[in-house]
């Protein structure tokens, strides 16, 4: 229960923290242990713990069915799914990847790992996502690939980007890490563009401890990805020019299958937490909840709020307060990727709109270890910050 009465009670100024343990912004759902052990007995009895064993094969089949696609290829991590898909799809002799700057803090690094050059584009200010209109001005004679990235809330402009890809002949790859459960105009995420890439890291809906996968309708692409993740060794004994050991092991695949079994209940639990935020955020002045488009399927996995023009405390100070209260809150994709110092080449034009957006949003605690009473306390704290802004700002400035 929230009991702070004056700014001196805030933990950042010496008071007791609101929570005894960390409240995270990550999902962190642990599937039923008996389900996990049941799947694990399959590979244990078969004495095959890796190298595309029976559980990994079952996982790929389940994921292909879940996303309504012909093929799914799993990897040791989402990183390698993205890198190898880029290596397969990038146009030969071209180097630039058109992608948003307001996105995952390591996505440009992944593009560089693939030997390509990030070319940053603006995002739609309402969807916070790449669109055909924001991507088109960045396309030139050196464009190798369009990377459509779904934002944390809802989906990006799938049909517009597919039309742009068809018009220009530039392949389209989706980073769908945050949208595993969603639909776009009734169509399951996973079947768009040339391929879509997903993560199964522990913070995601499908928790495999660690892992990732790529979905596609392209049989040739799926076959090459399988070769590349297995040292590049083809069935005839020859080697693909690119190969690495990026196979997912059987234990991680068993964990992922247990997570898939739980996903519908997990989404309902996420929805309950979202409903609490939906009810309570409007009680805080100058703050807006990014709402899910409930005409589509939603995973309700993350909570993002916007600090509006009237919000009276710097976002950096708000984050300092939340962290001291044991809330692992983060700014939403800030700084933007084009604002970071990196040791590889990038291309960026005027991204002033992205720079403004990168200062306005933050992510609030959610997931398995957050309940409705926690959310009530979090919202009470945010309202307290707004109400005592003058003294809080004075304390930070001194």
C-alpha positions in Angstrom: 0.0 0.0 0.0 1.3 3.5 -0.9 2.0 5.5 2.3 4.4 8.3 1.3 3.2 11.7 2.5 6.0 14.0 1.5 9.0 14.0 -1.0 11.4 13.2 1.8 9.7 9.8 2.0 10.9 8.9 -1.5 13.7 6.3 -1.5 15.8 8.4 -3.8 15.9 11.0 -1.0 16.5 8.5 1.8 13.1 7.0 2.5 12.2 3.3 2.6 11.6 1.7 -0.9 8.0 1.1 -1.9 8.7 -2.6 -2.7 10.9 -5.1 -0.9 11.8 -6.9 -4.1 12.3 -5.7 -7.7 9.2 -5.2 -9.9 10.4 -5.7 -13.4 9.1 -4.6 -16.8 9.9 -8.1 -18.2 7.5 -11.0 -18.5 9.6 -13.6 -16.7 6.9 -16.3 -16.7 7.9 -19.7 -15.6 5.9 -22.5 -17.2 4.6 -25.5 -15.3 7.7 -27.5 -14.2 5.9 -30.9 -14.7 5.2 -29.9 -18.4 8.8 -29.0 -18.8 10.0 -32.2 -17.3 7.6 -34.2 -19.4 9.0 -32.8 -22.6 12.5 -33.2 -21.3 12.0 -36.9 -20.8 11.6 -37.2 -24.6 15.2 -36.1 -25.4 16.6 -37.8 -22.3 15.1 -41.2 -23.3 16.3 -40.7 -26.8 19.8 -39.7 -25.6 19.9 -36.8 -28.0 20.4 -33.4 -26.4 21.1 -31.3 -29.4 21.6 -31.5 -33.2 18.0 -31.1 -34.2 16.6 -33.7 -31.8 13.0 -34.8 -31.3 11.9 -32.0 -29.0 13.3 -29.2 -31.2 11.5 -30.8 -34.2 8.3 -30.8 -32.3 8.8 -27.2 -31.3 9.4 -26.1 -34.8 6.2 -27.8 -35.9 4.2 -26.2 -33.1 5.5 -22.8 -33.9 4.8 -23.1 -37.6 1.2 -24.1 -36.8 0.9 -21.2 -34.3 2.0 -18.6 -36.8 0.2 -20.2 -39.8 3.4 -20.6 -41.9 5.0 -23.5 -43.8 8.4 -23.4 -42.1 9.9 -22.5 -38.8 13.7 -22.7 -38.1 14.8 -22.4 -34.4 18.1 -21.0 -33.2 20.2 -20.8 -30.0 19.1 -17.1 -29.8 17.0 -14.6 -31.6 20.3 -12.7 -32.5 21.4 -15.5 -34.8 18.0 -15.8 -36.4 18.2 -12.1 -37.4 21.8 -12.2 -38.5 21.5 -15.3 -40.7 18.1 -14.2 -42.2 19.8 -10.9 -43.1 22.7 -12.7 -44.7 20.3 -14.8 -46.7 18.0 -12.0 -47.8 20.2 -8.9 -48.4 20.5 -8.1 -52.1 24.0 -9.0 -53.4 26.3 -6.0 -53.8 24.1 -3.8 -51.6 24.8 -2.8 -48.0 22.2 -0.6 -46.5 19.3 -1.8 -44.3 16.4 0.6 -43.9 15.2 0.4 -40.3 13.7 2.6 -37.6 16.0 4.5 -35.1 13.4 4.3 -32.4 13.7 0.6 -31.6 15.6 -2.1 -29.6 18.9 -0.7 -28.4 21.0 -3.4 -30.0 19.2 -3.8 -33.3 21.7 -1.7 -35.2 24.5 -3.7 -33.7 22.9 -6.9 -35.1 22.7 -5.3 -38.6 26.4 -4.5 -38.3 27.2 -8.1 -37.2 25.6 -9.2 -40.4 28.1 -7.0 -42.3 25.4 -4.4 -43.3 24.9 -0.7 -42.7 21.9 0.6 -40.7 20.1 3.4 -42.6 17.8 5.0 -40.0 14.3 6.2 -40.8 11.6 8.1 -38.9 8.6 6.4 -37.3 4.9 7.1 -37.3 4.4 9.4 -34.2 1.2 7.5 -33.1 2.3 3.9 -33.7 6.0 4.5 -32.9 6.8 2.2 -35.8 8.3 2.2 -39.2 5.8 2.7 -42.1 6.0 2.6 -45.9 5.9 6.5 -45.8 8.8 6.8 -43.4 10.9 4.0 -45.0 10.5 5.1 -48.7 12.7 8.3 -48.5 15.6 6.2 -47.3 15.6 3.8 -50.2 18.4 4.3 -52.7 20.6 2.4 -55.1 22.5 0.8 -52.2 19.5 -0.5 -50.2 19.9 -4.2 -49.5 17.0 -4.9 -47.2 14.0 -3.3 -45.5 13.7 -4.3 -41.8 10.2 -3.8 -40.5 10.2 -3.7 -36.7 7.0 -4.2 -34.7 6.9 -1.8 -31.7 6.3 -2.9 -28.2 2.6 -2.0 -28.4 0.6 -3.2 -31.5 2.1 -3.8 -35.0 3.9 -1.8 -37.6 2.6 -1.1 -41.2 2.7 -4.6 -42.5 0.7 -4.1 -45.7 2.3 -0.8 -46.6 5.8 -2.2 -46.2 4.9 -5.3 -48.2 3.7 -3.0 -51.0 6.9 -1.0 -50.8 8.9 -4.2 -51.0 7.0 -5.4 -54.1 7.3 -2.0 -55.8 11.0 -1.6 -55.2 12.1 -5.3 -55.4 13.9 -4.9 -52.0 13.4 -7.9 -49.7 11.4 -7.3 -46.5 12.3 -8.9 -43.2 10.4 -8.4 -40.0 11.7 -8.2 -36.5 8.6 -9.5 -34.6 10.2 -10.1 -31.3 7.6 -8.1 -29.4 4.6 -9.3 -31.4 4.6 -13.1 -31.2 0.9 -13.3 -30.2 -0.5 -10.5 -32.2 -2.5 -10.3 -35.5 -2.4 -7.6 -38.1 -5.8 -7.1 -39.8 -6.8 -10.6 -38.7 -3.6 -12.2 -40.0 -1.2 -13.9 -37.6 2.1 -12.2 -37.2 4.8 -14.5 -38.6 3.7 -14.9 -42.2 4.6 -11.5 -43.6 7.5 -10.4 -45.9 10.2 -12.9 -46.8 10.5 -14.0 -43.1 9.9 -12.9 -39.5 12.2 -13.3 -36.6 11.3 -14.0 -33.0 13.0 -14.3 -29.6 12.4 -16.9 -26.9 14.5 -15.2 -24.2 13.2 -15.4 -20.7 11.4 -12.0 -20.9 9.3 -13.1 -23.9 5.9 -14.8 -24.1 7.6 -18.0 -25.1 10.3 -18.5 -22.5 12.8 -21.0 -23.6 15.5 -19.8 -21.1 17.1 -18.5 -24.3 16.4 -19.0 -28.0 14.8 -17.7 -31.1 13.3 -18.7 -34.4 12.5 -17.6 -38.0 9.2 -18.2 -39.7 8.7 -18.2 -43.5 6.7 -19.6 -46.4 9.9 -19.9 -48.4 11.2 -23.5 -48.4 14.5 -22.6 -50.0 15.2 -19.9 -47.3 14.2 -22.3 -44.5 16.5 -25.0 -45.9 19.5 -22.6 -46.1 18.9 -21.3 -42.6 19.0 -24.9 -41.3 22.3 -25.5 -43.1 23.8 -22.2 -41.8 22.9 -22.8 -38.2 24.7 -26.2 -38.4 28.2 -25.1 -39.3 27.1 -24.5 -42.9 27.3 -28.3 -43.6 25.1 -29.4 -46.5 23.7 -32.9 -46.8 26.1 -33.7 -49.7 29.1 -32.8 -47.5 29.8 -29.5 -49.1 29.9 -26.2 -47.1 27.8 -23.1 -47.4 29.9 -19.9 -47.5 28.4 -19.0 -44.1 28.0 -21.4 -41.2 28.0 -21.3 -37.4 26.9 -23.5 -34.5 23.6 -21.8 -33.7 21.4 -24.8 -33.0 18.9 -24.7 -30.1 19.4 -27.5 -27.6 16.7 -29.9 -26.5 16.3 -28.5 -23.0 15.5 -25.0 -24.2 13.1 -26.5 -26.7 11.3 -28.4 -23.9 11.0 -25.1 -21.9 9.6 -23.4 -25.0 6.9 -26.1 -25.5 5.8 -25.8 -21.9 5.5 -22.0 -22.4 3.4 -22.5 -25.5 1.1 -24.8 -23.5 0.6 -21.9 -21.0 0.4 -19.0 -23.4 -3.4 -18.5 -23.5 -3.6 -18.4 -19.7 -0.5 -16.1 -19.7 -2.2 -13.7 -22.0 -5.3 -13.5 -19.8 -3.1 -12.7 -16.8 -1.3 -10.0 -18.8 -4.7 -8.6 -19.9 -5.8 -8.3 -16.2 -2.7 -6.3 -15.4 -3.3 -4.1 -18.5 -6.9 -3.5 -17.4 -5.6 -2.3 -14.1 -3.3 0.2 -15.8 -6.1 1.1 -18.2 -8.3 2.0 -15.3 -5.7 3.8 -13.2 -3.4 5.7 -15.6 -6.1 8.3 -16.5 -6.1 9.3 -12.8 -2.6 10.7 -13.2 -2.5 14.2 -14.9 -0.4 14.7 -18.0 0.2 11.0 -18.6 -1.2 8.7 -21.4 -1.3 4.9 -21.6 -0.4 3.4 -25.0 -3.4 1.3 -25.6 -3.5 -2.0 -27.4 -5.7 -2.4 -30.5 -8.2 -4.8 -29.2 -9.8 -5.3 -32.6 -6.8 -7.6 -33.0 -5.3 -10.4 -30.9 -3.1 -8.9 -28.3 -0.5 -10.3 -25.9 -0.7 -7.4 -23.5 2.9 -8.1 -22.5 4.3 -4.6 -21.9 3.0 -1.4 -20.4 4.2 1.9 -22.0 3.1 5.4 -21.0 3.7 8.8 -22.5 4.7 11.8 -20.4 2.7 14.6 -22.0 3.7 18.3 -22.5 2.4 19.3 -19.0 4.3 16.6 -17.1 6.3 18.6 -14.6 9.4 16.3 -13.7 12.2 15.3 -16.1 11.9 11.7 -17.2 15.4 11.0 -16.0 14.4 12.1 -12.5 11.2 10.0 -12.7 13.3 7.0 -13.6 15.7 7.7 -10.7 12.7 7.8 -8.3 11.2 4.5 -9.7 14.5 2.7 -9.6 15.1 3.7 -5.9 11.6 2.4 -5.1 12.7 -1.0 -6.6 11.0 -0.6 -9.9 13.1 -1.7 -12.9 11.5 0.8 -15.2 13.1 1.9 -18.5 12.8 4.7 -21.0 11.2 3.5 -24.2 13.9 2.9 -26.7 16.0 5.9 -25.6 18.4 7.2 -26.8 17.4 6.6 -30.3 19.9 4.4 -32.2 21.2 7.3 -34.4 22.1 9.2 -31.3 24.4 6.5 -29.9 28.2 6.4 -30.5 29.1 3.3 -32.4 32.3 2.0 -34.2 30.6 1.0 -37.4 29.1 3.0 -40.3 25.5 4.2 -40.2 23.3 6.5 -42.4 20.9 9.0 -40.8 19.1 12.1 -42.2 17.0 14.5 -40.3 15.4 12.4 -37.5 14.2 15.3 -35.3 10.7 13.7 -34.8 12.3 10.5 -33.5 14.5 12.5 -31.1 11.4 14.2 -29.6 9.6 10.8 -29.3 12.6 9.2 -27.6 12.2 11.6 -24.7 8.5 11.1 -24.0 7.8 7.5 -23.1 8.7 5.0 -20.4 7.9 1.4 -19.6 6.2 0.5 -16.3 6.4 -2.8 -14.3 4.3 -5.7 -15.5 4.6 -9.4 -16.0 4.5 -12.4 -13.8 5.8 -10.8 -10.5 3.5 -7.8 -10.6 -0.1 -7.9 -9.3 -3.0 -5.4 -9.1 -2.0 -4.1 -5.7 1.5 -3.4 -7.0 -0.1 -1.5 -10.0 -2.2 0.6 -7.6 0.9 1.5 -5.7 2.9 2.4 -8.9 0.1 4.7 -10.1 -0.2 6.3 -6.7 3.5 7.0 -6.8 3.3 8.6 -10.2 0.4 10.8 -9.0 2.5 11.7 -5.9 5.4 12.7 -8.2 3.1 15.0 -10.2 1.5 16.5 -7.1 4.8 17.3 -5.4 6.7 18.2 -8.6 8.0 21.6 -7.3 9.7 20.2 -4.2 11.0 17.1 -6.1 12.5 19.3 -8.8 14.1 21.6 -6.1 15.6 18.6 -4.4 17.1 17.2 -7.6 18.5 20.6 -8.6 20.2 21.0 -5.2 
